[in-house]
Amino acid sequence: MNFFNYFSLFALLLGGYFVAINISSLDTMVFSFTLQNGSIISLLVSDILIITGVIFTFIEVIKSATISNSAVESSFSILVAVAFLVLFLLYKDTSNKTFLILTLMSFTEAIAGFIIAVNTARRDITIE
């Protein structure tokens, strides 16, 4: 089997978070642009992390619905979600609202993957 079928993108996001906070602050502006109506949109590092988390949540849910979901993938997703929670509670650099949102996304992905796996297994059972 392919390693990336079992790999949780949230583990990558967790590593990316620590790279981002070591390079700059979460409040550092990455870029800004002006809309047609004159409004200025400024994206911070924290905003980019949250947007990435939303995209990763979508990809993980699609992946768990299309690829045969296994106990290994579900277990790894739950371990990553627990790592998010432990780091949020114990590590000072992760005690902020951005990391809380990423932690909730990670738990949402883990629970959704587990529910999809259970529903898929239930459909596969044939009763005679």
N, C-alpha and C positions, 0 to 999 in steps of 0.2 A: 504494500500500500504506500501511497505517497505521504510523506511526512506532513505536507501542508494541509492535507485533509483533516489531520488531527490537531494541528497547531491553532491555538486561539490568537486571533489578531489583537486581543486585549493584552496579551503578554507583550506584544510589540508596542502597543500604546503605553503600557506601564514603563517600559524602557525608554520610550520617547519622552515621557513626562520627566524622568530624571535627567535625561540629556538636556531638555529644555530649561529646567530650573538651574542646572549647572552652568549653562551658557548665558542665560539672561533671566530677568524677572518675568513672572507671569503677566505683569502689567506693561511689558514692553510692546510698543506698537509694531506690528509686522508690516502692514501696509494700509493705505487708505485710498478710497476712491470717491468721486463725486457722482451722484445720481443725476438723472436728467432734470429733476425738480430742484436741484441745488443742494440737497442734503448730502452731508459728508458721512460716509461709513468708514469707521476705523476698526480694524481687526487686531486684537491683541493676541499674544501667545496663548493665553487661556481660552480665547474664543476659537482659535485654530485647533486646540486640543479637543474642545467640546464638539466642534464640527467633525473632526476626525473620528471621535467616539460614536457619533450618530451614524456616520458612514460605515464604520466597522460593525456596529450593531445590526444594521441592515444586511451587510454581507454575511455575517455569522448566522443570522436567522435564515437567509436564503440557502446558505451552505448546509445547515442542519436539516432543511426541508428537502434538499435535492440529493445530497450525498448520503449514503447509508450511514446513519448516525450510530456510533458505537459507544460502548461504556467508556472506552479510553477517551474519546473526545469529550463526552459529558463530564467525566471526572476531571480532565484537565481544565475545562472551563470553570468548574466549581472551585478548583484549587486556585486559579487565577483570581476569581472573585473574592475568595477568602484572603488571598494575599493583598488585594486592594483594601479590604476591610481592616486587616491587621495594620497595614501601613497607615491608613487613615487615622486609626485610633492611637498608634504608638509613635509615629514619626512626625516631628514638628513641621517639616517642609511639606507634608501632605495634608495638614490639618487646615484645609481651605475649601471654599465652595466648589471650585473647579474639580478638585479631586473627589469630593463627595458626589458630584454629578457623574464623573467617570466610574466611580464605585457602583452607583446605582445602575448605570448602563451595563456594567459587567455582570451584575447579578441578574438583570433583566435578560441578558443574552444567555446566561447559564440556565436559568429557569425555563426560558422559551425552548432552548435546545432539548432539555430534559422532557418537557411536555410533548414536543414534537416526536421525540424518540418513543415515548410511551404510546402515543396515539398511532404511530406507525407500527409498533409491535402488536398493538391490539388488533389492527386491521389484518396483520399477517397470520393471526391465529385462526385456524379453521376448526369449527366445531361440527362433528358428524352426528 
